[in-house]
Amino acid sequence: MEAALDTEQAGPRAIRGAGLRTLSFVAGGLLALASAPLLLRHLGVVDFGRYVTVVSLIALVGGLTEGGLSLIGVREYATLPRPERNRFMRNLLGLRMVLSGAAVLIAVLFALLAGYGAEMVMGTVVAGVGLLILSVQGTLAVPLNVNLNIGRQVAAELARQVVTVILVVVLVLSAAGIVPLLAISIPTGLLLLGATVVFVRGSTSLIPSFELGSWRQILRSAFPVAAATAVQTMYFRSVIIVMSLVAVDLQTGYFATSYRLLEVLLGIPVILVGTTFPILARAAGRDRARLVYATHRILEVGFLVGLGFAVCAALGAKPAISLLAGPGSEPSVPVLRIQAATLLLSFVSTGCLFVLLSLERYRGLLWASLAALVSTVAAALLLVPAHQAIGGAIAAAIGEVVLMVALFVTLFGPEADLRPSLGFVPKALLAAAVGAGLPLLLSLPDIADVLAFAVVYAMVLMVIGAIPWELRHALEERIREHRRRPRRKPDRARSDGDGAA
């Protein structure tokens, strides 16, 4: 493992792993979205808003108690000697089990105090059990992430998504309510956990430890990063929680419909940059030049990819909402278009976040995340009562802007050498303008607009030399490997035997 992270092969392996995980994530998101129209039309806009509210509540309290402990696990696993690493991982597993159990209790208590009703409270309980299972799985998967062994993990995650879609379809056809639909996370989580146990056996202990002294040491070192990442995961979902309290149920449903689509895309920057985190963590303590180089490339690629996704989401908002929610869902379209602007900001801020984590600049990260959370909640309380779903979308965008600005100041103020050249920005804007302008001039249908933009945007970036050479090299190497792979020749003896038969 140590050799893999320190060699020149670490970068290409991380690029391939990030690409594989992104493709798997998108495929899983498309599978989820394929079942979403059934789910939304089965529940209706109001009940779908309640469903997403419970999911957001569980994610919110899960972020509060998990809050970056997986990232701490990745960092420590990548840097500690083996004996200390094994003890750390056992205690991390026990700690996460206890904290996740506490998160479930907090969520249920909040649902009761908020007067969510019996069905939503019970849904919170079953979704919380799913959260507990996934927290254990996430801890056990740390060795796979550090060793850059992504393939098996991706296959297991994709299988989980397929099973999730199948169960959604079955329950919808059975006229199931919110509670059984939220309980789907339990069997699918167990499936993923079982696969992970098989993959990591021998790499890490499967038995948790409950050493309070070790827990205190982990929490003492992890608290700033845990708090920072927890707050960051909270600020977007906090809009839904605010809307569930002060907005009309139908408007919460409109916002939830838009957010359900955006949620798929928001996971992509975390996957892309998160795959490189073991390399960043190792370089931060041993190779400053490598860290500077990696930071520049991560932010450059983040801006290029984030801009492309943001324009695609804006152009495709109408057909996507129509496909997901059907007639009567038009008020969600402008909400999604406003939220699409946050995609670009999210790609860039995620890059800054992981670099700060690798440098152990946790307090600055915490203050930046708190600024985003306070700004989001304040904006939501101010805008949602008057503007409902549109106000919620604007509040989320304000929070993302505040987060990115705060991260920039925190990272590039004392770390001037990490500040990248911005020569790629006008090139990306030019490619986006050409890509978005051509479909509009040709008056293409909505979905064709998205496809045309993606193709033209990528082609213009390639022509003007805006795509980093590492990505081009990785793609070319993959193509050469595929061409060098020997083709399987037919078995002549078997063919002759078949012919004689």
NORWONOR-V795772 format. One record per run of one state. SS is the DSSP state (2 for helix, 1 for strand, 0 for the rest). FROM is the first residue (numbers start at 0). TO is the last residue. If there is no record, write none. Layout:
SS;FROM;TO + SS;FROM;TO
//
This chain:
0;0;0 + 2;1;5 + 0;6;7 + 2;8;65 + 0;66;67 + 2;68;78 + 0;79;80 + 2;81;112 + 0;113;116 + 2;117;139 + 0;140;140 + 2;141;145 + 0;146;149 + 2;150;172 + 0;173;176 + 2;177;181 + 0;182;182 + 2;183;199 + 1;200;200 + 0;201;202 + 1;203;203 + 0;204;210 + 2;211;245 + 0;246;247 + 2;248;273 + 0;274;275 + 2;276;285 + 0;286;286 + 2;287;314 + 0;315;315 + 2;316;324 + 0;325;329 + 2;330;357 + 0;358;360 + 2;361;413 + 0;414;414 + 2;415;417 + 0;418;421 + 2;422;441 + 0;442;444 + 2;445;462 + 0;463;467 + 2;468;483 + 0;484;490 + 2;491;499 + 0;500;500
//
